[in-house]
Amino acid sequence: MVAVGGSGEVHDEGGENKHAHSHDHGDDQVYKGYFEDHQIKERALSDWAGDWQSVYPYLKDGTLDPVMAHKAETGDQSADEYRAYYEIGYRTDVERIEINGDSVKFFKDGKPLEARYASDGYEILTYEKGNRGVRFIFKKTEGDAAAPQYIQFSDHKIAPEAAGHYHLYWGNDRSALLEEVTNWPTYYPSSLSAKEIVSEMMAH
């Protein structure tokens, strides 16, 4: 399955926790979307275990303005243009996600939807820029009827490793989700303050 997206999906929102793991085997290239197929390994849901918060509210309330200004200094768009891009990218009404074992809880307006998920493999996506991404896919096995049938993680990693942040796609149509490359709700650990998230994003 190959999907072509306009954004390249390497949103350089940073967040790669540089001091948390070594970069001695081409991690930076992998992060940017350049890797060989043989480097990809199956991953368990435990890579994303924890309590996670959406960064969308921080974009809306201006907390991430310094991040947008920082991007504009080195990028090819203004801070306002970056903000508009991330407004579409980060948009979600799921403010929090809790992952524990094979259970995933989605919180919307403080109310949880819960289901259990099992691995459904991964797909490699090729973007217009020539770089690639890997979506790690999990399928619902039981749980609330309104919980999505599929969830797909993208976190710039291609082999087992705990995520520092991630983009999550969810819905009931596995292949249609693979075509989605403009809206990628993004989650950081709930334990991080707004200030810490800004500093994580700007460190990259």
C-alpha positions in Angstrom: 0.0 0.0 0.0 1.5 3.3 -1.1 -0.1 6.6 -0.2 1.2 9.9 -1.5 0.8 12.9 0.7 1.6 16.5 0.3 3.1 17.2 3.7 5.8 14.5 3.7 4.4 13.9 7.2 7.7 14.7 8.8 6.1 17.6 10.5 9.4 18.5 12.2 7.5 19.3 15.3 10.5 18.2 17.2 9.8 16.2 20.3 12.5 13.7 19.6 14.0 13.4 23.0 17.6 13.7 21.9 19.1 12.8 25.3 16.9 9.8 25.8 18.5 7.5 23.4 21.6 7.3 21.2 21.7 8.4 17.6 24.5 6.1 16.5 22.6 4.0 13.9 21.1 6.6 11.6 18.2 7.5 13.8 18.2 11.1 12.4 17.8 9.8 8.9 15.0 7.4 10.0 13.3 10.3 11.8 13.4 12.3 8.5 11.9 9.3 6.7 14.9 7.8 5.0 15.4 4.1 5.8 15.6 0.6 4.2 12.7 -1.9 4.4 14.8 -4.4 6.3 15.2 -1.9 9.2 11.4 -2.0 9.9 10.4 -4.3 12.8 7.0 -5.1 14.2 6.1 -3.2 17.3 3.8 -3.9 20.3 1.2 -1.5 21.7 3.4 -1.2 24.8 5.7 1.2 22.8 2.9 3.7 23.3 1.9 2.8 26.8 1.0 5.7 29.1 -1.2 8.7 29.6 -1.0 11.2 26.7 -2.4 14.7 26.1 -3.3 16.4 22.8 -1.1 19.4 21.9 -4.0 21.0 19.9 -5.3 23.1 22.9 -1.8 24.6 23.2 -1.8 25.6 19.6 -5.2 27.2 20.0 -4.4 29.2 23.2 -1.1 30.6 21.8 1.3 28.4 24.0 3.0 27.1 20.8 3.5 30.6 19.2 7.2 30.5 20.1 7.5 27.2 18.3 5.9 28.6 15.2 8.2 31.7 15.3 11.2 29.3 15.7 10.1 27.3 12.6 9.7 30.5 10.6 13.3 31.5 11.4 14.7 28.5 9.5 11.7 27.4 7.3 10.2 28.7 4.2 6.9 29.9 5.7 5.8 32.7 8.1 4.8 31.9 11.7 1.2 32.4 10.7 1.5 30.0 7.8 3.0 27.3 10.1 0.2 27.9 12.6 -2.4 27.4 9.9 -0.7 24.2 8.8 -0.6 22.8 12.3 -4.1 24.0 13.0 -5.2 21.4 10.4 -2.6 18.8 11.5 -3.2 18.9 15.2 -7.0 19.3 15.2 -8.9 16.8 17.3 -11.6 16.6 19.9 -9.9 13.7 21.7 -8.0 15.6 24.4 -6.4 12.6 26.1 -5.5 9.0 25.4 -4.6 6.3 28.0 -2.9 3.1 26.8 -2.4 0.3 29.2 -1.7 -3.3 28.0 -4.0 -3.9 25.0 -6.5 -1.3 26.3 -6.9 2.1 24.8 -9.1 4.8 26.3 -10.0 7.9 24.3 -11.2 10.9 26.3 -13.6 13.4 24.6 -15.0 16.1 26.8 -13.6 14.1 29.8 -15.7 11.0 28.9 -13.8 7.8 28.1 -14.4 5.4 25.2 -12.5 2.2 25.7 -11.5 -0.8 23.6 -8.9 -3.5 23.3 -6.6 -3.7 20.2 -4.3 -6.3 18.6 -1.5 -5.7 16.1 -2.6 -5.6 12.5 0.8 -5.2 11.0 2.2 -2.0 9.5 2.2 -0.1 6.2 5.0 1.9 4.5 3.8 5.2 3.0 5.8 7.1 0.4 5.4 10.9 0.3 5.8 13.4 -2.5 9.1 14.5 -1.1 10.5 11.0 -1.6 10.8 10.3 2.1 8.7 7.6 3.7 6.8 6.8 6.9 5.6 3.7 8.7 2.1 3.4 10.2 1.9 0.7 12.9 -1.7 -0.5 12.9 -3.9 -2.1 15.6 -7.4 -3.5 15.1 -10.2 -3.5 17.7 -10.9 -6.9 19.2 -13.6 -5.8 21.7 -14.9 -2.8 23.5 -17.2 0.1 23.2 -19.1 0.1 19.9 -18.2 3.8 19.3 -14.5 3.2 19.7 -12.6 3.2 16.4 -12.1 -0.1 14.5 -8.5 0.8 13.7 -5.8 3.0 15.2 -2.6 3.8 13.3 0.5 5.2 15.0 3.2 7.3 13.4 6.1 8.4 15.6 9.1 8.6 13.3 10.4 5.3 14.6 10.4 2.1 12.6 11.4 -0.6 15.2 10.5 -1.3 18.9 11.2 1.7 21.0 9.2 3.7 23.5 7.6 6.7 21.9 8.3 10.2 23.1 5.3 11.6 21.2 3.2 10.3 18.4 0.6 11.1 15.7 -2.5 8.9 15.8 -5.0 8.2 13.1 -8.2 6.4 13.9 -11.4 5.3 12.2 -13.2 2.3 10.8 -11.7 2.0 7.3 -8.1 0.8 7.4 -7.1 1.8 3.9 -8.9 5.2 4.0 -6.9 6.1 7.1 -3.6 5.4 5.2 -4.7 8.2 2.7 -5.0 10.7 5.5 -1.9 12.9 5.5 -3.1 16.3 6.5 -4.7 15.7 9.9 -2.4 14.0 12.4 -3.6 14.5 16.0 -0.4 14.6 18.1 0.1 13.5 21.7 2.8 14.1 24.3 3.0 12.6 27.8 0.3 14.1 30.1 3.1 14.5 32.7 4.7 17.2 30.6 3.8 20.9 31.3 3.0 23.2 28.5 6.4 24.8 28.9 8.1 21.4 28.7 6.3 20.6 25.5 7.4 23.8 23.9 11.0 23.1 24.8 10.7 19.6 23.5 9.4 20.9 20.2 12.0 23.6 19.9 14.9 21.2 20.7 14.6 19.5 17.3 
